């Protein structure tokens, strides 16, 4: 007689399809579902979560993603129902899940919801809780956890390793990420208010969050990718106008909605083959998550949201008590400017990234905690400026800030003095529009000289 694992029909010996059906039926019928067997369960279809669902896995229970012959792709292991209706779900908890991706991923162009590509995908959700999650084999296409259009999000006690982003947030307010261990080739944390068309289902501000007590473990140098511990990415776009030149991931506001160019060929093209279109017909009559809207000008528009937002940025986020052991850059304030995405459409007003603070960061490794490594906080942009306000970071013996024109545009930097200098409680450096800035702290002469030399470099 097969064991009973808390869910009728959900068994280590069942097929992936049978387990998906059994788990879905249990979630549809009960608010609380607990898997009680420490075993490996195959799963080969998405499970949709409704409001007021509490799903718990006992220690040792593993979901193994498997693929069966099917016509439609199997992308998300768990997604909320509101992701498909854009009516917010609330009070969803996933606790104790260990997920084995098992190299089962969906191509970007075939995602059920364009831009939503997490193994765990929550879209339009309030009061979501993800605890004790383990994913140790992220692939090269899908993120570990992706949450978009959220309010009140908690992610804690997680361990995520592999290739793509571990946690990818876009458009939301109120989040706490704590006690996480990460080892990824791409970003451990992506706070991406703006991103590629294939990476964000909606665009908008990411606000009011805390990231604390997290560890970024190093990968071998040969496996390092283009990622950071945390990427903070903003963007801006314009109203549609006749004759404008657009390409993959560009956005416009038209008839009260945001449309994006979604060039399917760009998901597998080289940079030199990305097409530029001249838009002569206003995009209209789009359907959310529906087919592409093509007119006589052949621009592949897709309606992504029904509002008239013109920018997306990051505000009111604190990073504290971090152990950044990897040699990659730590926290990066970033704007894209490449063939696949340009964060700022020419002529658009850059968003102001504001009130971002970094406290108590150990840079290096447990064995060499203060070796010379990439900076804790980095400004990385190819645009003429990145507008910042109230950005604070700790200062160690090497730079905590580096980047293009970082000391311009009325930014406040550096919370306390380096080299043991005594801080005055004010920002040590206040850049008031001049590259030289002005020293406000009452630290030692050596500290002030060090600040001036970096501001002028």
C-alpha positions, 0 to 999 in steps of 0.5 A: 500500500503506497504511503499517504503524504498528506495529499490524496494521490500525491505520491513519490511513485505517481507520475508528474501529471498525476501529482500536479492534478492531486496537488491542484485538487487539494489546493482548490478544496482546502486553505491549508495543504501540507505534504508530510512525506520526506521524498521526491515527487515528480511534477509536470504541470503548473499548480495555480494558487488561490487566495488564502492558500497556505502550502507547506512541505515537510523537511526532505520533501522535494518537487522534481520538475519533469517534462512530458509530451505536451503541446503547451510549455511547462514554465511555472511550478507555482503561479497564482490565479490572479497572474492570468486575470490580473485580479490580485490574490492575497494571503498566499504562503509557500513554506519549506519547498525544495525545488529541483529544476532538473533542466526543465525550462521554457523558451522565452518566446513561449512563456504563458505570460510574456515577461513572467519567467520565474519557476515560482511566479506571483503576479498581482498579489498581496500579502505573499509569504515564501519561506524556507525555499531551496533551489540548487540548480537554476537553469539559464532561462528562468528565474527562481522567484519572480514577483510583480505587481505586489504589496506586502511581500516576505521572502525569508530563509531561502537558499538559491543557486544556479545560473539566472536571477534568484529573486526577481522583483518588479513593480511593487511596494513593501517587501522584506528579503532576509536570511538568504544564501545565494550563489548565482551567475546572474543577479542574486536579487534583481529589483528591476522596475524596468527590464527587457520585455522578456523579463518584466510583465509590467513596468513600475516603481519598486518601493519601500523594501528591506534586504537584510542578513543575506550572504552572496557566496562566490562562484568559480571565476570561470562560471561568473556571469554578468550578474551582481548581488543586487541590481537596481534598474529603472527606466523611462519612456514617452508617449507614442508619436508618429515616426518614432524609431523603436526596437525590442523592449522599447515602451510607449504610452498610447490610449491610456496603456503601455505598449512594448515592442516584443520582437520574437527574433530578438530572443535568439538574435545576436546584437547586430541583428536587432531590428529597428522599426519606424512606427507610423501607426498608433498601437491600439486595441491590445489585449493584456497578455494577448497576441502581438498587435501589428499594423501596416508599419509591422511593429510588434507591439504588445499591451503590457498594462492599462495605465499611463505610467512614463517611468519606473524606478527604485525608492526607499530601499535599505540593504543591511547586514550583508556578507558579500563574499563573491568578487562581483560588484555588490549593489549596482544602480543601473540603466540598460543601454544595449541592443536588447533594451534601453532603459531611457528612450531618447528624450525621456526624463530619467527617473530619480532613484531615491532613499537607498541606503546600505549599512553594515556590509562585510566585503570579501570572504570568511577567510579574507573579509577585507580583500580588495574587491569590486565596490559595495555600491556601484553606479553603472550606466552608459547614459549621460546621467543617473539621477540620484537622491539620498543614497547612503552607503558605508565607507571602507578602505576602498571605494564604496561608490564608483561610476559615471558622473556619480558625484553630480545631480544633488546626491548625498553619499557616505554615511560615516567617515573612512579610516576611523574618522568621526562622522558628524551625523550628516552625509560626509559628501554632498554633491551639489551639481559640481564634480568637486562636491563638498565635504561636510563630515568632521573626519580626519584630514586623511579621510577628507583627502581620500574623499576629495581624491575619489570625487575628482577621479 
